[in-house]
Amino acid sequence: MFDSEFAAASDEEVVAAIEDGARQEAIGGARRLAAVAELTRRRVVDDDERVMWAFDPWDSAAAEVAAALHIGHRRASGQMRIAQALRDRLPQVAALYWKGAISGRVVSAITWGTHLVEDEHALALIDTAITDRATRWGPLSEDKLRQAVDTQVNQHDPDAVRRAQTSLRGRDFTIGACDEDTDTTAVWGRLRATDAAVLNKRITAMTGEVCQDDPRSAGERRSDAAGSWAHGNDHLACACGSPTCRSSGQRPTANVVIRVITDQHTLDAAATAAAQPGAALMMGHGAVSAPLLAQAIGNGATVTPIRMPSGQPEKGYRPSAELAEFVRMRDLFCRFPGCDISAERCDIDHARPWPLGPTHASNLNCKCRKHHLMKTFWTGIGGWSDIQLPDGTLIWTSPSGTRYPTYPGSRIFFPGWDVTTAELDLPPPTQTAPPTRALMMPRRHRTRTADQAARIKTERALNVADPPPF
């Protein structure tokens, strides 16, 4: 089709097809977001008894969106925010998008830039003003587009212009945000990928020490951890100010382990410095070249084979270190559709809950904490469920009844590795959860809606103290 669809068309027709394709893409995007908005309206209800759960109705709806679009949870949540803004706050902008007159990029900038506007009258004026101009904003760069939105917001609600007040508020230490190649990772400079992975692990361990009352954002904690590490410290002091903080005095371990998985052929070639093609994958990073793998082995890296687990279930709930290692190396990532959180940062979950489901490789899989909470507590009719097959395939069923199969990450990178384990004879799953299960769900300090209102109030207050330079 690509080599024949427009072969006989004139230049004018080809350009017209490009323009029409962009317009149809925008129309399709608007229709998709309208469906996301409707799903959000149905799933997220303020009087739901689960609004105080750590995994709340918003999270469950985001999981449905993520599975349907094959994207991560955070990005799905962002799509829901954009959809809500178009439906409830910016109807004129939504109408433009529905006609294909503006792109998804422009819509994203508009919804983000107007997020702090609370007054309905001011929001209506901004909606009208932006609609009159937005069709001309498509060619603008990201910075110019943001400035165009900010200009309209500033005219009607100056305290709602989104901006960083100082360099301190915007501080962060980012690892692997862009420009990765096989051997290096961008960290405001350039390091060997193996060195960058060690640094990332150390920074993550340091930021994980602080308590939940630490007032800093995730980026600010990473920034402060990098500064603390540069001074020779191996811990990050909590900034909550409480003398009874449980995080005081805690220090992360210095024994950092970086896992690289490869096949025997590549390992043999790396050990002999032979230039042979092969696959090697560093957990949480991506592909590793044969020369870098050879360098790591030459520097004394420990080589440990991954053993296939026994056909017999292990006793007890917690898998042995060897079984857990196999499950993580088999799965490589969280097993929820679209989630790419590394297996080493995931929980190991029993697909069929223990003790009805044994501690066996055919019943164990990796789930990030968010999706583990979802699978554990959002069960039964209108909830989520999963079934695991001996080859590691996990079949999810969503609240709408849609089924989503996911496959072990090792199947993508090492298709020749047979990870099939024993087939289990299990009783049929139950559709009802114990009535006391909900009591074990971690709780929020306040609802998501209250959190959002507090953040908007705080940012607006900071803007009052530091007005924009227009």
C-alpha positions as CSV (number, residue, x, y, z in Angstrom):
1,M,0.0,0.0,0.0
2,F,2.8,2.5,0.9
3,D,4.3,2.2,-2.5
4,S,1.1,2.3,-4.6
5,E,-1.6,4.3,-2.8
6,F,-0.4,7.7,-4.2
7,A,1.8,6.5,-7.1
8,A,-0.5,8.1,-9.7
9,A,-1.5,11.1,-7.6
10,S,-0.4,14.7,-8.4
11,D,1.8,16.6,-6.0
12,E,-1.3,18.7,-5.0
13,E,-3.2,15.5,-4.2
14,V,-0.4,14.1,-2.2
15,V,-0.1,17.2,-0.1
16,A,-3.9,17.3,0.3
17,A,-3.8,13.7,1.6
18,I,-1.2,14.7,4.1
19,E,-3.4,17.5,5.4
20,D,-6.5,15.3,5.5
21,G,-4.6,12.6,7.3
22,A,-3.6,15.1,10.0
23,R,-7.1,16.3,10.3
24,Q,-8.5,12.7,10.6
25,E,-5.9,11.9,13.2
26,A,-7.1,14.8,15.3
27,I,-10.7,13.8,14.9
28,G,-9.8,10.3,16.0
29,G,-7.9,11.6,19.0
30,A,-10.8,13.8,20.0
31,R,-13.2,10.8,19.7
32,R,-10.8,8.7,21.8
33,L,-10.6,11.3,24.5
34,A,-14.4,11.7,24.5
35,A,-14.6,7.9,25.3
36,V,-11.9,8.3,28.0
37,A,-13.9,11.1,29.6
38,E,-17.1,9.0,29.6
39,L,-15.3,6.1,31.2
40,T,-13.9,8.4,33.8
41,R,-17.3,9.8,34.5
42,R,-18.7,6.3,35.0
43,R,-15.9,4.9,37.1
44,V,-14.8,7.9,39.3
45,V,-17.6,8.8,41.7
46,D,-17.0,11.0,44.7
47,D,-19.2,9.0,47.1
48,D,-17.5,5.7,46.2
49,E,-16.4,4.1,49.5
50,R,-13.0,3.3,47.9
51,V,-12.0,7.0,47.3
52,M,-9.7,6.7,50.3
53,W,-7.9,3.6,49.1
54,A,-4.3,3.9,48.0
55,F,-5.5,2.4,44.7
56,D,-8.7,4.4,44.2
57,P,-11.4,4.5,41.5
58,W,-9.3,6.9,39.5
59,D,-6.5,4.4,39.5
60,S,-8.8,1.6,38.4
61,A,-10.1,3.7,35.5
62,A,-6.6,4.6,34.5
63,A,-5.7,0.9,34.5
64,E,-8.5,0.3,32.0
65,V,-7.3,3.2,29.8
66,A,-3.7,2.0,30.0
67,A,-4.7,-1.5,29.0
68,A,-6.8,-0.4,26.1
69,L,-4.2,2.0,24.7
70,H,-1.1,-0.1,25.7
71,I,0.5,2.7,27.6
72,G,1.8,3.2,31.2
73,H,-0.4,4.1,34.1
74,R,0.9,7.6,34.5
75,R,0.4,8.5,30.9
76,A,-3.1,7.0,31.0
77,S,-3.9,9.2,34.0
78,G,-2.7,12.2,32.0
79,Q,-5.0,11.3,29.2
80,M,-7.9,11.2,31.7
81,R,-7.0,14.7,32.9
82,I,-7.0,16.1,29.4
83,A,-10.3,14.3,28.6
84,Q,-11.9,15.7,31.7
85,A,-10.7,19.2,30.9
86,L,-12.1,19.1,27.4
87,R,-15.4,17.7,28.6
88,D,-16.0,19.9,31.7
89,R,-13.8,23.0,31.4
90,L,-13.0,23.8,27.8
91,P,-16.0,22.9,25.6
92,Q,-15.1,25.4,22.8
93,V,-11.6,24.0,22.5
94,A,-13.1,20.5,22.5
95,A,-15.3,21.5,19.6
96,L,-12.3,22.6,17.6
97,Y,-10.5,19.4,18.3
98,W,-13.6,17.3,17.4
99,K,-13.6,19.0,13.9
100,G,-9.9,18.3,13.5
101,A,-9.0,22.0,13.5
102,I,-6.2,21.6,16.1
103,S,-3.8,18.9,17.0
104,G,-3.5,16.7,20.1
105,R,-0.2,18.5,20.8
106,V,-2.0,21.9,20.9
107,V,-4.8,20.4,23.0
108,S,-2.3,19.0,25.5
109,A,-0.6,22.4,25.9
110,I,-4.0,24.2,26.4
111,T,-5.3,21.8,29.0
112,W,-2.1,21.9,31.0
113,G,-1.7,25.7,30.8
114,T,-5.3,26.3,32.1
115,H,-5.2,23.7,34.9
116,L,-4.9,26.3,37.7
117,V,-7.9,28.3,36.6
118,E,-10.7,27.9,39.1
119,D,-13.1,30.7,38.5
120,E,-15.8,29.5,36.0
121,H,-16.3,33.0,34.5
122,A,-12.5,33.5,33.9
123,L,-12.3,29.9,32.4
124,A,-15.1,30.7,30.0
125,L,-13.4,33.8,28.8
126,I,-10.1,32.0,28.4
127,D,-11.9,29.2,26.5
128,T,-13.3,31.7,24.1
129,A,-10.0,33.6,23.7
130,I,-8.0,30.5,23.0
131,T,-10.5,29.1,20.6
132,D,-10.3,32.3,18.5
133,R,-6.5,31.8,18.2
134,A,-5.7,28.1,18.6
135,T,-6.0,27.2,14.9
136,R,-2.9,29.4,14.2
137,W,-0.8,27.8,16.9
138,G,0.0,24.5,15.2
139,P,3.4,25.6,13.8
140,L,4.6,27.0,17.1
141,S,7.5,25.4,19.0
142,E,6.8,24.0,22.5
143,D,8.1,27.1,24.2
144,K,6.1,29.5,22.0
145,L,3.0,27.4,22.3
146,R,3.2,27.5,26.1
147,Q,3.8,31.2,26.0
148,A,0.7,31.7,23.7
149,V,-1.5,29.8,26.3
150,D,0.0,31.6,29.2
151,T,-0.7,35.0,27.6
152,Q,-4.4,34.3,27.4
153,V,-4.5,32.9,30.9
154,N,-2.6,35.9,32.3
155,Q,-5.2,38.3,30.8
156,H,-8.1,36.8,32.8
157,D,-6.4,35.0,35.8
158,P,-2.8,36.0,36.3
159,D,-2.5,33.8,39.4
160,A,-3.2,30.7,37.3
161,V,-0.2,31.0,35.0
162,R,1.9,27.8,35.4
163,R,5.6,28.5,36.0
164,A,8.5,27.5,38.3
165,Q,9.2,30.2,40.9
166,T,12.9,29.6,41.3
167,S,15.5,27.1,40.2
168,L,15.1,25.4,43.5
169,R,11.5,24.5,42.8
170,G,12.4,23.1,39.5
171,R,15.4,21.1,40.6
172,D,15.7,17.5,39.5
173,F,18.3,14.8,38.7
174,T,17.2,12.8,35.7
175,I,18.8,9.6,34.6
176,G,17.9,8.1,31.2
177,A,15.5,10.8,30.1
178,C,16.8,11.0,26.5
179,D,19.5,10.1,24.0
180,E,20.2,6.6,25.4
181,D,22.3,4.3,23.2
182,T,23.4,0.8,24.0
183,D,26.4,1.8,26.1
184,T,25.5,5.1,27.7
185,T,22.7,6.8,29.6
186,A,22.1,10.6,29.7
187,V,22.5,12.1,33.2
188,W,23.3,15.7,32.3
189,G,26.6,14.3,30.9
190,R,27.7,11.0,29.7
191,L,28.6,7.8,31.6
192,R,29.0,4.2,30.9
193,A,25.6,2.6,31.1
194,T,26.8,0.2,33.8
195,D,28.1,3.2,35.9
196,A,24.8,5.1,35.3
197,A,22.8,2.1,36.4
198,V,24.8,1.9,39.7
199,L,24.3,5.7,40.3
200,N,20.6,5.4,39.5
201,K,20.2,2.6,42.0
202,R,22.1,4.5,44.7
203,I,20.0,7.6,44.2
204,T,16.8,5.6,44.3
205,A,17.8,3.9,47.5
206,M,18.6,7.2,49.1
207,T,15.3,8.8,48.2
208,G,13.4,5.7,49.4
209,E,14.6,6.3,53.0
210,V,12.5,9.4,53.6
211,C,9.0,9.2,55.1
212,Q,5.7,10.0,53.4
213,D,5.6,13.4,55.1
214,D,8.7,14.6,53.4
215,P,7.5,17.8,51.6
216,R,9.7,17.6,48.6
217,S,8.6,16.4,45.2
218,A,10.2,13.2,43.7
219,G,12.4,15.3,41.5
220,E,13.6,17.5,44.4
221,R,14.4,14.4,46.5
222,R,16.5,13.0,43.6
223,S,18.2,16.3,43.2
224,D,19.0,16.5,47.0
225,A,20.1,12.9,47.0
226,A,22.6,13.5,44.2
227,G,24.0,16.5,46.1
228,S,24.2,14.5,49.3
229,W,26.0,11.7,47.5
230,A,28.4,14.1,45.9
231,H,29.5,15.2,49.4
232,G,30.4,11.6,50.3
233,N,27.2,10.7,52.2
234,D,25.3,7.5,51.5
235,H,21.9,8.6,52.9
236,L,19.3,11.4,52.4
237,A,18.0,13.1,55.5
238,C,14.2,13.3,55.7
239,A,12.9,16.9,55.5
240,C,9.7,16.3,57.4
241,G,11.1,18.1,60.4
242,S,9.7,15.5,62.9
243,P,12.0,14.4,65.7
244,T,10.2,11.0,65.7
245,C,10.6,10.3,62.0
246,R,11.2,6.6,61.5
247,S,13.5,7.4,58.6
248,S,16.1,9.2,60.7
249,G,19.4,7.3,60.9
250,Q,18.5,4.8,58.2
251,R,21.1,4.1,55.6
252,P,20.8,2.2,52.3
253,T,23.0,-0.8,51.7
254,A,26.2,-0.2,49.7
255,N,26.1,-3.6,48.1
256,V,24.5,-2.5,44.8
257,V,23.7,-5.3,42.3
258,I,23.0,-4.7,38.6
259,R,21.5,-7.6,36.7
260,V,22.3,-8.4,33.1
261,I,20.6,-11.3,31.4
262,T,22.0,-12.9,28.3
263,D,22.2,-16.3,26.6
264,Q,25.1,-18.7,26.8
265,H,26.3,-18.0,23.2
266,T,26.6,-14.2,23.9
267,L,28.2,-14.9,27.3
268,D,30.8,-17.2,25.8
269,A,31.6,-14.7,23.1
270,A,31.9,-11.9,25.6
271,A,34.2,-14.0,27.8
272,T,36.6,-14.5,24.9
273,A,36.2,-11.0,23.5
274,A,34.9,-12.5,20.3
275,A,32.8,-10.3,18.0
276,Q,29.7,-12.3,17.8
277,P,26.1,-11.1,17.6
278,G,23.9,-11.8,20.5
279,A,21.4,-10.4,23.0
280,A,22.1,-8.9,26.5
281,L,19.7,-6.9,28.5
282,M,20.4,-4.8,31.6
283,M,17.4,-4.7,34.0
284,G,15.8,-1.3,34.1
285,H,18.0,0.0,31.2
286,G,17.7,-1.9,28.0
287,A,20.1,-3.6,25.6
288,V,23.8,-3.9,26.4
289,S,26.4,-4.4,23.7
290,A,28.7,-7.3,23.6
291,P,31.8,-5.1,24.2
292,L,30.3,-3.6,27.3
293,L,29.3,-7.0,28.6
294,A,32.9,-8.2,27.9
295,Q,34.2,-5.2,29.8
296,A,32.0,-6.0,32.8
297,I,33.1,-9.6,32.8
298,G,36.7,-8.5,32.6
299,N,36.2,-6.2,35.5
300,G,35.2,-9.1,37.7
301,A,31.4,-9.3,37.3
302,T,29.8,-12.4,38.8
303,V,28.2,-14.7,36.3
304,T,25.3,-16.7,37.7
305,P,23.2,-19.1,35.6
306,I,19.4,-18.9,35.8
307,R,18.1,-22.3,36.7
308,M,14.8,-23.7,35.7
309,P,12.7,-24.2,38.9
310,S,11.6,-27.5,40.3
311,G,8.3,-28.9,39.2
312,Q,7.2,-29.1,42.8
313,P,5.7,-26.1,44.6
314,E,7.7,-24.6,47.4
315,K,6.4,-24.6,51.0
316,G,5.2,-21.4,52.4
317,Y,4.2,-18.1,50.9
318,R,7.5,-16.4,50.1
319,P,9.4,-17.9,47.1
320,S,13.1,-18.8,47.6
321,A,15.7,-16.5,46.2
322,E,16.4,-18.9,43.3
323,L,12.7,-19.1,42.4
324,A,12.2,-15.3,42.7
325,E,15.2,-14.8,40.5
326,F,13.8,-17.0,37.8
327,V,10.4,-15.2,37.9
328,R,12.0,-11.8,37.6
329,M,14.3,-12.8,34.8
330,R,11.4,-14.5,32.9
331,D,9.1,-11.5,33.3
332,L,11.6,-8.6,33.1
333,F,8.8,-6.1,33.6
334,C,5.5,-5.7,35.5
335,R,3.0,-8.0,33.8
336,F,0.1,-5.5,33.5
337,P,-0.6,-4.4,29.9
338,G,1.5,-1.3,29.0
339,C,3.4,-1.2,32.3
340,D,7.2,-1.2,31.8
341,I,8.4,-1.0,35.4
342,S,11.4,-3.2,35.8
343,A,10.9,-6.6,37.4
344,E,13.5,-5.9,40.1
345,R,11.2,-3.1,41.3
346,C,8.1,-5.3,41.3
347,D,6.5,-7.5,43.8
348,I,6.2,-11.2,43.1
349,D,2.5,-12.1,43.1
350,H,0.6,-15.4,43.3
351,A,-1.7,-15.4,40.3
352,R,-4.1,-17.6,42.3
353,P,-3.9,-16.3,45.8
354,W,-2.0,-18.4,48.3
355,P,-2.6,-20.9,49.9
356,L,-5.1,-22.1,47.2
357,G,-2.5,-21.1,44.7
358,P,0.9,-22.7,45.3
359,T,4.3,-20.9,45.4
360,H,5.3,-22.2,42.0
361,A,6.7,-20.5,38.9
362,S,3.5,-21.3,37.0
363,N,1.6,-19.3,39.6
364,L,4.0,-16.4,40.2
365,N,4.5,-13.3,38.2
366,C,5.9,-9.7,38.6
367,K,3.6,-6.8,39.4
368,C,4.5,-3.3,40.3
369,R,3.1,-2.2,43.6
370,K,0.2,-0.3,42.1
371,H,-1.0,-3.2,39.9
372,H,-0.4,-5.6,42.7
373,L,-2.8,-3.6,44.9
374,M,-5.3,-3.5,42.1
375,K,-5.2,-7.2,41.5
376,T,-5.4,-8.0,45.2
377,F,-8.2,-5.6,46.2
378,W,-10.2,-4.8,43.1
379,T,-11.6,-8.3,42.6
380,G,-14.9,-10.0,41.9
381,I,-17.7,-8.6,39.7
382,G,-16.7,-5.3,38.3
383,G,-13.0,-5.8,39.3
384,W,-9.8,-7.2,37.8
385,S,-8.6,-10.8,37.6
386,D,-5.8,-12.6,35.9
387,I,-5.1,-16.2,34.9
388,Q,-1.5,-17.5,34.4
389,L,-0.5,-20.2,31.9
390,P,2.6,-22.5,32.3
391,D,4.5,-20.6,29.6
392,G,4.2,-17.4,31.7
393,T,1.4,-15.9,29.6
394,L,-0.9,-13.8,31.9
395,I,-4.5,-13.1,30.7
396,W,-6.1,-10.1,32.4
397,T,-9.9,-9.5,32.5
398,S,-10.9,-5.9,33.1
399,P,-14.0,-4.6,34.8
400,S,-15.7,-4.2,31.4
401,G,-15.0,-7.9,30.6
402,T,-12.2,-7.2,28.0
403,R,-9.4,-9.7,28.1
404,Y,-5.7,-8.6,27.7
405,P,-3.0,-11.2,27.3
406,T,0.5,-10.3,28.3
407,Y,3.7,-12.3,27.8
408,P,7.0,-12.6,29.6
409,G,9.5,-9.9,28.7
410,S,12.1,-12.6,28.1
411,R,10.0,-13.9,25.2
412,I,10.7,-10.6,23.4
413,F,14.5,-10.5,23.9
414,F,15.2,-14.3,24.1
415,P,12.7,-16.1,22.0
416,G,14.8,-19.3,22.1
417,W,14.5,-19.6,25.9
418,D,11.7,-22.0,26.8
419,V,10.4,-20.7,30.2
420,T,7.5,-23.1,30.3
421,T,7.0,-24.7,33.7
422,A,4.7,-27.4,35.1
423,E,1.0,-27.2,34.6
424,L,-0.9,-26.9,37.9
425,D,-4.1,-28.6,38.8
426,L,-5.9,-25.8,40.6
427,P,-9.5,-25.5,41.8
428,P,-11.8,-22.9,40.0
429,P,-11.2,-19.3,41.2
430,T,-13.7,-17.7,43.5
431,Q,-15.5,-14.6,42.4
432,T,-15.9,-13.0,45.9
433,A,-13.2,-11.6,48.1
434,P,-13.2,-12.1,51.9
435,P,-15.2,-9.3,53.6
436,T,-12.2,-8.3,55.6
437,R,-9.8,-7.9,52.7
438,A,-10.7,-4.2,52.2
439,L,-9.4,-3.5,55.7
440,M,-5.9,-4.3,54.6
441,M,-5.8,-1.9,51.7
442,P,-3.4,1.0,52.4
443,R,-5.3,4.3,52.9
444,R,-4.8,7.8,51.7
445,H,-4.5,10.8,54.1
446,R,-7.1,12.6,51.9
447,T,-9.0,12.0,48.7
448,R,-7.4,12.5,45.3
449,T,-9.8,15.4,44.7
450,A,-8.7,17.1,47.9
451,D,-5.0,16.5,47.0
452,Q,-5.5,18.2,43.6
453,A,-7.3,21.1,45.2
454,A,-4.5,21.6,47.7
455,R,-1.8,21.5,45.0
456,I,-3.7,24.1,42.9
457,K,-4.2,26.3,46.0
458,T,-0.5,26.1,46.8
459,E,0.7,26.9,43.3
460,R,-1.7,29.8,43.0
461,A,-0.4,31.2,46.3
462,L,3.2,31.0,45.1
463,N,2.2,32.8,41.9
464,V,0.7,35.6,43.9
465,A,4.1,36.1,45.6
466,D,5.9,36.0,42.2
467,P,3.8,37.4,39.4
468,P,4.7,36.5,35.8
469,P,7.0,38.8,33.8
470,F,4.4,39.8,31.1
